[in-house]
């Protein structure tokens, strides 16, 4: 795995960005010898898929016909907790 300093990256940004984009191996950017960033190809990143979870209270609230008063509906849900 290639590792470069921030100073090296600053001097040759285009070269390292192109190299990281074309490679299957990330480029580690260091600051005083400590890793601080990673340059990598977007194809290597896995998109995060968030799973939606509806609370039972919300499902129950959505199933009820609205009473016309939002505060009454909210108080009814809060009382069930």
Rosetta constraint file for C-alpha pairs under 8 A:
AtomPair CA 1 CA 25 HARMONIC 6.27 0.50
AtomPair CA 1 CA 26 HARMONIC 6.60 0.50
AtomPair CA 1 CA 27 HARMONIC 6.58 0.50
AtomPair CA 1 CA 28 HARMONIC 7.48 0.50
AtomPair CA 2 CA 25 HARMONIC 7.84 0.50
AtomPair CA 2 CA 26 HARMONIC 7.09 0.50
AtomPair CA 2 CA 27 HARMONIC 5.04 0.50
AtomPair CA 2 CA 28 HARMONIC 6.20 0.50
AtomPair CA 3 CA 27 HARMONIC 5.68 0.50
AtomPair CA 3 CA 28 HARMONIC 4.53 0.50
AtomPair CA 3 CA 29 HARMONIC 5.88 0.50
AtomPair CA 3 CA 30 HARMONIC 7.01 0.50
AtomPair CA 4 CA 8 HARMONIC 6.15 0.50
AtomPair CA 4 CA 9 HARMONIC 6.65 0.50
AtomPair CA 4 CA 27 HARMONIC 7.30 0.50
AtomPair CA 4 CA 28 HARMONIC 6.24 0.50
AtomPair CA 4 CA 29 HARMONIC 5.08 0.50
AtomPair CA 4 CA 30 HARMONIC 6.01 0.50
AtomPair CA 5 CA 9 HARMONIC 6.24 0.50
AtomPair CA 5 CA 29 HARMONIC 5.47 0.50
AtomPair CA 5 CA 30 HARMONIC 4.64 0.50
AtomPair CA 5 CA 31 HARMONIC 5.88 0.50
AtomPair CA 5 CA 32 HARMONIC 7.51 0.50
AtomPair CA 5 CA 33 HARMONIC 7.46 0.50
AtomPair CA 6 CA 10 HARMONIC 6.03 0.50
AtomPair CA 6 CA 29 HARMONIC 6.12 0.50
AtomPair CA 6 CA 30 HARMONIC 6.02 0.50
AtomPair CA 6 CA 31 HARMONIC 5.96 0.50
AtomPair CA 7 CA 11 HARMONIC 6.36 0.50
AtomPair CA 8 CA 12 HARMONIC 6.28 0.50
AtomPair CA 8 CA 13 HARMONIC 7.91 0.50
AtomPair CA 9 CA 13 HARMONIC 4.95 0.50
AtomPair CA 9 CA 16 HARMONIC 6.89 0.50
AtomPair CA 9 CA 29 HARMONIC 7.56 0.50
AtomPair CA 12 CA 16 HARMONIC 6.54 0.50
AtomPair CA 13 CA 17 HARMONIC 6.05 0.50
AtomPair CA 14 CA 18 HARMONIC 6.06 0.50
AtomPair CA 15 CA 19 HARMONIC 6.08 0.50
AtomPair CA 16 CA 20 HARMONIC 6.05 0.50
AtomPair CA 16 CA 27 HARMONIC 7.66 0.50
AtomPair CA 17 CA 21 HARMONIC 6.12 0.50
AtomPair CA 17 CA 39 HARMONIC 6.86 0.50
AtomPair CA 18 CA 22 HARMONIC 6.17 0.50
AtomPair CA 19 CA 23 HARMONIC 6.05 0.50
AtomPair CA 20 CA 24 HARMONIC 7.55 0.50
AtomPair CA 20 CA 25 HARMONIC 6.95 0.50
AtomPair CA 20 CA 26 HARMONIC 5.82 0.50
AtomPair CA 20 CA 27 HARMONIC 5.99 0.50
AtomPair CA 20 CA 39 HARMONIC 5.88 0.50
AtomPair CA 20 CA 40 HARMONIC 5.02 0.50
AtomPair CA 20 CA 41 HARMONIC 5.79 0.50
AtomPair CA 21 CA 39 HARMONIC 7.99 0.50
AtomPair CA 21 CA 40 HARMONIC 5.99 0.50
AtomPair CA 21 CA 41 HARMONIC 4.19 0.50
AtomPair CA 21 CA 42 HARMONIC 7.27 0.50
AtomPair CA 22 CA 41 HARMONIC 6.80 0.50
AtomPair CA 23 CA 40 HARMONIC 7.79 0.50
AtomPair CA 23 CA 41 HARMONIC 6.96 0.50
AtomPair CA 24 CA 40 HARMONIC 7.77 0.50
AtomPair CA 24 CA 41 HARMONIC 7.10 0.50
AtomPair CA 24 CA 44 HARMONIC 7.23 0.50
AtomPair CA 25 CA 40 HARMONIC 7.06 0.50
AtomPair CA 26 CA 38 HARMONIC 6.40 0.50
AtomPair CA 26 CA 39 HARMONIC 5.59 0.50
AtomPair CA 26 CA 40 HARMONIC 4.57 0.50
AtomPair CA 26 CA 41 HARMONIC 7.37 0.50
AtomPair CA 27 CA 38 HARMONIC 5.67 0.50
AtomPair CA 27 CA 39 HARMONIC 4.98 0.50
AtomPair CA 27 CA 40 HARMONIC 6.42 0.50
AtomPair CA 28 CA 35 HARMONIC 6.44 0.50
AtomPair CA 28 CA 36 HARMONIC 7.71 0.50
AtomPair CA 28 CA 37 HARMONIC 6.09 0.50
AtomPair CA 28 CA 38 HARMONIC 4.67 0.50
AtomPair CA 28 CA 39 HARMONIC 6.43 0.50
AtomPair CA 29 CA 35 HARMONIC 5.79 0.50
AtomPair CA 29 CA 36 HARMONIC 5.91 0.50
AtomPair CA 29 CA 37 HARMONIC 5.05 0.50
AtomPair CA 29 CA 38 HARMONIC 5.82 0.50
AtomPair CA 29 CA 39 HARMONIC 7.45 0.50
AtomPair CA 30 CA 34 HARMONIC 5.04 0.50
AtomPair CA 30 CA 35 HARMONIC 4.25 0.50
AtomPair CA 30 CA 36 HARMONIC 5.37 0.50
AtomPair CA 30 CA 37 HARMONIC 6.95 0.50
AtomPair CA 31 CA 35 HARMONIC 6.43 0.50
AtomPair CA 31 CA 36 HARMONIC 6.37 0.50
AtomPair CA 40 CA 44 HARMONIC 7.04 0.50
AtomPair CA 41 CA 45 HARMONIC 7.31 0.50
AtomPair CA 54 CA 58 HARMONIC 6.52 0.50
AtomPair CA 54 CA 59 HARMONIC 6.68 0.50
AtomPair CA 55 CA 59 HARMONIC 6.42 0.50
AtomPair CA 56 CA 60 HARMONIC 6.16 0.50
AtomPair CA 57 CA 61 HARMONIC 6.11 0.50
AtomPair CA 57 CA 77 HARMONIC 6.17 0.50
AtomPair CA 57 CA 80 HARMONIC 7.95 0.50
AtomPair CA 58 CA 62 HARMONIC 6.12 0.50
AtomPair CA 59 CA 63 HARMONIC 6.21 0.50
AtomPair CA 60 CA 64 HARMONIC 6.49 0.50
AtomPair CA 61 CA 73 HARMONIC 7.39 0.50
AtomPair CA 61 CA 77 HARMONIC 7.02 0.50
AtomPair CA 66 CA 70 HARMONIC 7.90 0.50
AtomPair CA 66 CA 73 HARMONIC 7.45 0.50
AtomPair CA 67 CA 72 HARMONIC 7.46 0.50
AtomPair CA 67 CA 73 HARMONIC 6.94 0.50
AtomPair CA 69 CA 73 HARMONIC 6.65 0.50
AtomPair CA 70 CA 74 HARMONIC 6.22 0.50
AtomPair CA 71 CA 75 HARMONIC 6.01 0.50
AtomPair CA 72 CA 76 HARMONIC 6.12 0.50
AtomPair CA 73 CA 77 HARMONIC 6.42 0.50
AtomPair CA 74 CA 78 HARMONIC 6.16 0.50
AtomPair CA 75 CA 79 HARMONIC 6.01 0.50
AtomPair CA 76 CA 80 HARMONIC 6.64 0.50
AtomPair CA 77 CA 81 HARMONIC 7.10 0.50
